Amino acid sequence: YAESKKMWPLLFIYSLFCCVFLSLSFSSSFDHHLCSPSEASALFQFKQSFDILDFSPCDTSFPKIVSWNESNDCCTWDGVTCDMLNGHVIGLDLSCSQLNGTIYPNSSLIQLHHLQTLNLAKNYFYPSTIPNDFSRLRNLKHLNLSDAYFQGEIPSEISYLSNLVSLDLSVPSYVNGLQFDQRAFNVVLQNLTNLEVLSLFGVNVSSPIPMNLSSSLRYINLKVTNLEGVLTESLFLLPNLETLYLSNNYLLKGVLPKIHPSNTLLELDISYTGISGELPDSIGTLSSLTRLYLYGCQFSGRVPDSIGNLTQIRYLNFGNNYFTGNIPSTISKLKHLAVLALSSNSFGGEIPNFFSNLRELRYLSLSNCSFIGPFPSPLLSLTQLETLDLSRNSLSGLFPRNASMLQKLAELDLSYNSLNGTIPSWVFTLPLLSSVSLHHNRLSGSFPQSPVNLTNLSTLDLSSNNITLDAGIQITLPSLEILQLSSCRLKDFPHFLRNVKTLMVLDISNNKIRGQIPNWFSGMRWDSLLHLNLSHNSLTGHLQQFHYYSLESLDLKFNFLEGALPSSICNMSSLSLLDLSNNYFSDSVPHCLGSMVGLSVLDLRRNSFTGSLPLFVHRAIH
């Protein structure tokens, strides 16, 4: 007995091992039964409703349903998630799956009663409406039908999905797709008491924001929804709200309410709304805020000093309002600020030096703010700066001589000021520079003063200055797309253009260029050239054959060009503007111009053309 008693533990372990082995063997033999046949059938029936597109709005996409095979366990299908205890389908993610077709009422999806997550985003279901019977999926917690081209009214029955935690019905901004009836909008938002994430970007709501929203809400995106009425304080009292996007709702009025110190907001965007009045001092209580966008509203008065309490802020945009007075020096406390846009306000005075304390600043726009005085040299110490826009002010005096610390600068816009002197050589030694706009200043002297080799520069605008182009200095701009040198006292075509292959816009109008258009210029094959302006010069001779077949506008007015128009003009089928006025062109007007369907402006005045005009059919030509 004692001997057998010692064996019991061994027998127990052996029995347990056998049970586990048999269980695993049994499970392995019947793995294909994990997904219930009815749910597998429902999924496969859903698959058969669609074609596969050969394109997708997603950066990465995959037609997941293509791999679905009835011989395999549906729990192993791409995009399908099952409860591993009972085999029920609880998740279906077919986002970015290139689906094309219609989802009808009584879709087989409704048979997936245990579904908790349904994501059909970024497919093409036009002209489907959102089926009312989606409301029968009572276990749904996450519903994402965004950017899937659904049409029509959003059914109020969505309010029956009381377990919803996230709801995304956003539509692309260029699509007139979904509408939310005011009653349905109110019912849905008031009944979904567990909702944490709400995104209705682009949905036509056309009603006020309901009161008594779910206190669980953390994220609200109601951009471009035609919201009406007044911005209410209740939104700012939601205890868990972290993100509030209300931009591009021009009929949303009122003032920014006083903000409670317990507010949890991290991001606030009310740009392009009718919100007006002064910015309240209580804005400073949003100490955790990282993004604040007030662009294009109706704010007025002074920016409060309390703005300096937003110590976590990284993106701050107050542009295009009616702010006045001095910019508060407390902004210098915002050490994490990466983007600061204060353009199109009425601050006035000199640009303050304290901006130089914002060491992480990458983007600074102070354009159109009535600033006066010299160029603010302290800005040149901002080593992380990528964009500097001080345009449309009244800055005067000379350029600073040294800006070697701006090694990351890509965009520089100082246009529409009164800066004078020569363009310093440092401007064209910044290695990442892609855009330079210095037009409409009082700059003078020779350009450039040293060789230029900027591989990234795509835009150069020096128009309306008193500079001269030094043809003897090497200029290498292999990526140049836009060159504007109008009203610059040029005496010749810029020779460096011989090596530019990417040109899209060329404007050298209103200069002092004399003589014939050089052969090398006419022979250039700028396949991407869209706009060419050589007007208001002293060009002579015959117009040679051009090879700019993508041109949309060609402006040669006020020159001394003569003779017949070249036949190559008939190959410019994309022309919308052709201005040949005030020259000495003769012979007949090419009848091919009558077949240019896009031509809307044709000016042939004050020439010596003979014969009949082309027959312009079914459209008005100005």
Helices and strands as residue ranges (DSSP letters): H 2-29, G 31-33, H 37-47, E 51-52, G 64-67, G 74-76, E 80-82, E 89-93, E 99-100, G 108-111, E 117-119, G 132-136, E 142-144, E 152-153, G 156-160, E 166-168, E 178-179, H 182-191, E 197-199, E 219-221, G 233-237, E 243-245, E 267-269, E 276-278, G 281-285, E 291-293, E 298-301, G 305-309, E 315-317, E 322-323, G 329-333, E 339-341, G 353-357, E 363-365, E 372-374, G 377-381, E 387-389, E 394-398, E 411-413, E 418-421, G 425-429, E 435-437, E 442-447, E 452-453, E 459-461, E 466-469, E 475-476, E 482-484, G 495-499, E 505-507, E 514-516, H 519-522, E 531-533, E 538-542, E 553-555, E 560-563, G 567-571, E 577-579, E 584-588, G 591-595, E 601-603, E 608-610
